[in-house]
Amino acid sequence: AKVGGFAAGLFGEDTTMVGTAILSPRFPVNVRTGCNGLETIYIFFAGVLAFPAPWGRKLLELAGGFLAIQLLN
């Protein structure tokens, strides 16, 4: 919730974080377990590891994909 509230603040949103909740005059959001993109990362990793490519390339794609999923999440 802290990271999400901070990110919303960068876009000019007036937010307050209380525990797992991000509160704003325009919206409330409750960040719960399971909102971290891990399931998506597991599926992505499985696909990259199953793809026939050199290990160096796979490691590069795993790192880039992990960062992209976390940023988009």
Beta strands, then each sheet from edge to edge (+ up, - down):
strand 1: 16-18
strand 2: 21-23
strand 3: 28-30
sheet 1: 1+ 2- 3+
end
